[in-house]
Amino acid sequence: MQPLPHASSRFTRLTLVALALFVLLAVVAFASRSGFGGSSDARPSPAYVSWAFSIFLVDRQGAIVLQKRHPEKYHSGGLWANTCCGHPRPGEATIEGARRRLFEEVGVRARLRLAFRSRYAVSFGNGLSENEIVNVYCGSLAGELRPDPSEVVDLASVPFERLLREAEREPSSYAYWLQHYLRNHRRELERALANGTPLS
């Protein structure tokens, strides 16, 4: 007759299973937080939650720098959006991804401050979707804008109150996420844009 397993060995096996499950959950959480799964800023599944960043730069006159997205972008092409947005690469901190992408898209570096965090989900007409947790950063424009023509076809500096009016009057000209921030985070944006030079 085989001896019964010792209680301590059963406990050890259960501990190892629990540890493996914990590690698996930690990896999944890290991958979601880091934007693991590709550099695209649109996800095919609305259930997939990704971390993202969005940037508002302000010029010396206090106007917000907007970019017009290239018409051939895989979604929201030809629409006006805030200065820059995107996703961190796997393992990249969100603030580092924001600084990197700002330089890639519009050719400037800036000191950025976290203004607020937002959450939205949207499905686009071409079948792509976004389900985002977004760190929104603000900063001061301190250099000459040099946009990447494959990403950006135009730039404009628009005072905040004018942007509110124009986005309400012609919503089809503006990216969904910009309208979301204006509708749901107006006060946070006003405070952040009025606070002067960022600290981080």
C-alpha positions as CSV (number, residue, x, y, z in Angstrom):
1,M,0.0,0.0,0.0
2,Q,1.3,3.4,-0.9
3,P,1.8,5.8,2.0
4,L,-0.5,8.8,2.1
5,P,1.1,12.1,0.9
6,H,2.4,14.1,3.7
7,A,0.3,17.2,4.5
8,S,3.3,19.5,3.9
9,S,3.8,18.2,0.4
10,R,0.2,19.0,-0.5
11,F,0.6,22.5,1.0
12,T,3.8,23.0,-1.1
13,R,2.0,22.0,-4.3
14,L,-0.9,24.4,-3.6
15,T,1.5,27.2,-2.8
16,L,3.3,26.7,-6.1
17,V,0.0,26.7,-8.0
18,A,-1.1,29.9,-6.3
19,L,2.3,31.5,-7.0
20,A,2.1,30.6,-10.7
21,L,-1.3,32.1,-10.9
22,F,-0.1,35.3,-9.2
23,V,2.8,35.6,-11.7
24,L,0.5,35.0,-14.6
25,L,-1.9,37.7,-13.5
26,A,1.0,40.1,-12.8
27,V,2.3,39.6,-16.4
28,V,-1.2,40.2,-17.9
29,A,-1.6,43.4,-15.8
30,F,1.9,44.6,-16.8
31,A,1.2,43.9,-20.5
32,S,-2.0,45.9,-20.4
33,R,-0.4,48.8,-18.5
34,S,2.5,48.9,-20.9
35,G,0.5,48.8,-24.1
36,F,1.9,45.3,-24.9
37,G,0.6,43.9,-28.1
38,G,1.8,46.4,-30.7
39,S,2.4,50.1,-31.3
40,S,-1.0,50.7,-33.0
41,D,-3.1,53.4,-31.3
42,A,-6.3,51.5,-32.1
43,R,-7.2,48.1,-30.8
44,P,-9.4,45.7,-32.7
45,S,-11.3,44.5,-29.6
46,P,-13.4,46.9,-27.5
47,A,-12.8,44.6,-24.5
48,Y,-9.0,45.3,-24.6
49,V,-8.1,48.2,-22.2
50,S,-4.8,50.0,-23.0
51,W,-2.9,52.7,-21.4
52,A,-2.3,55.8,-23.4
53,F,-1.1,59.4,-23.2
54,S,-2.4,62.6,-24.6
55,I,-0.5,66.0,-24.7
56,F,-1.6,69.6,-24.8
57,L,1.1,72.1,-25.5
58,V,0.5,75.8,-25.0
59,D,2.3,78.6,-26.9
60,R,3.5,81.9,-25.5
61,Q,0.1,83.5,-26.1
62,G,-1.6,80.8,-24.1
63,A,-3.2,79.1,-27.1
64,I,-3.4,75.4,-27.5
65,V,-1.3,73.8,-30.2
66,L,-3.5,71.5,-32.4
67,Q,-2.5,69.1,-35.1
68,K,-4.5,68.0,-38.1
69,R,-4.0,64.2,-38.6
70,H,-2.9,62.9,-41.9
71,P,-5.9,61.8,-44.0
72,E,-4.5,58.3,-44.4
73,K,-4.2,57.6,-40.7
74,Y,-5.9,54.3,-39.9
75,H,-8.6,56.2,-38.0
76,S,-9.7,59.8,-37.4
77,G,-7.7,60.9,-40.5
78,G,-8.0,64.5,-41.5
79,L,-9.4,65.5,-38.1
80,W,-8.1,68.1,-35.7
81,A,-6.7,66.8,-32.4
82,N,-4.6,68.0,-29.5
83,T,-0.8,68.3,-29.9
84,C,0.0,64.7,-29.6
85,C,-1.3,61.3,-28.4
86,G,-0.3,57.7,-28.5
87,H,0.7,54.6,-26.5
88,P,3.8,53.6,-24.5
89,R,5.9,50.8,-25.9
90,P,6.1,47.5,-23.9
91,G,8.0,48.3,-20.7
92,E,8.1,52.0,-21.4
93,A,6.8,54.4,-18.7
94,T,3.8,56.5,-20.0
95,I,5.7,59.8,-19.5
96,E,8.6,58.5,-21.4
97,G,6.4,57.4,-24.2
98,A,4.7,60.8,-24.2
99,R,8.1,62.6,-24.6
100,R,9.2,60.3,-27.3
101,R,6.0,60.5,-29.3
102,L,5.9,64.3,-29.0
103,F,9.2,64.6,-30.7
104,E,8.4,62.0,-33.3
105,E,5.1,63.7,-34.3
106,V,5.8,67.4,-34.0
107,G,9.5,67.7,-33.6
108,V,9.8,69.4,-30.2
109,R,10.7,68.4,-26.7
110,A,8.9,69.8,-23.7
111,R,8.6,69.5,-20.0
112,L,5.3,67.8,-19.2
113,R,3.1,67.8,-16.2
114,L,0.3,65.2,-15.5
115,A,-2.9,67.2,-15.6
116,F,-5.5,64.5,-15.1
117,R,-6.3,60.9,-16.0
118,S,-9.3,60.0,-18.2
119,R,-11.1,56.9,-19.5
120,Y,-13.1,56.5,-22.7
121,A,-14.2,53.8,-25.2
122,V,-15.1,54.5,-28.8
123,S,-15.7,52.5,-32.0
124,F,-14.7,54.1,-35.3
125,G,-16.5,53.7,-38.6
126,N,-13.8,51.5,-40.1
127,G,-14.2,48.8,-37.5
128,L,-11.3,49.8,-35.2
129,S,-11.9,50.8,-31.6
130,E,-10.2,52.3,-28.6
131,N,-10.8,51.5,-24.9
132,E,-8.3,53.7,-23.1
133,I,-7.1,54.8,-19.8
134,V,-5.2,58.0,-20.6
135,N,-2.7,60.1,-18.8
136,V,-3.2,63.7,-20.1
137,Y,-0.1,65.9,-19.9
138,C,0.2,69.6,-20.4
139,G,3.4,71.6,-21.2
140,S,4.7,74.8,-22.7
141,L,5.8,75.1,-26.3
142,A,9.5,76.1,-26.2
143,G,10.9,75.5,-29.7
144,E,10.1,75.4,-33.4
145,L,7.5,72.8,-34.4
146,R,8.7,70.4,-37.1
147,P,5.9,68.0,-37.7
148,D,6.3,64.6,-39.4
149,P,4.4,65.0,-42.7
150,S,3.4,61.4,-42.6
151,E,1.6,62.0,-39.3
152,V,0.5,65.7,-39.4
153,V,-0.6,67.8,-42.3
154,D,-1.3,71.1,-40.5
155,L,-0.8,72.9,-37.1
156,A,-2.8,75.6,-35.5
157,S,-2.7,77.6,-32.2
158,V,-6.2,78.1,-30.9
159,P,-7.3,79.9,-27.6
160,F,-9.1,77.5,-25.3
161,E,-12.5,79.3,-25.3
162,R,-12.4,79.5,-29.1
163,L,-11.6,75.8,-29.3
164,L,-14.6,75.0,-27.0
165,R,-16.9,76.9,-29.3
166,E,-15.6,75.5,-32.6
167,A,-15.6,71.9,-31.3
168,E,-19.2,72.3,-30.3
169,R,-20.2,73.9,-33.5
170,E,-18.3,71.5,-35.8
171,P,-17.8,68.3,-33.9
172,S,-17.2,66.3,-37.1
173,S,-13.9,68.2,-37.6
174,Y,-12.4,67.1,-34.3
175,A,-11.1,63.8,-33.0
176,Y,-13.3,61.9,-30.5
177,W,-10.8,62.0,-27.7
178,L,-10.3,65.8,-27.9
179,Q,-14.1,66.3,-27.7
180,H,-14.2,63.9,-24.8
181,Y,-11.6,66.0,-22.8
182,L,-13.3,69.2,-23.6
183,R,-16.7,67.9,-22.5
184,N,-15.6,65.9,-19.4
185,H,-12.4,67.6,-18.2
186,R,-12.9,71.3,-19.0
187,R,-12.0,72.5,-15.5
188,E,-8.9,70.3,-15.2
189,L,-7.7,71.5,-18.5
190,E,-8.3,75.2,-17.6
191,R,-6.4,74.8,-14.4
192,A,-3.5,72.9,-16.0
193,L,-3.2,75.3,-18.9
194,A,-3.1,78.3,-16.6
195,N,-0.5,76.8,-14.2
196,G,2.5,77.9,-16.3
197,T,5.7,76.0,-16.8
198,P,5.4,72.3,-16.0
199,L,7.6,70.7,-13.3
200,S,8.4,67.3,-14.6
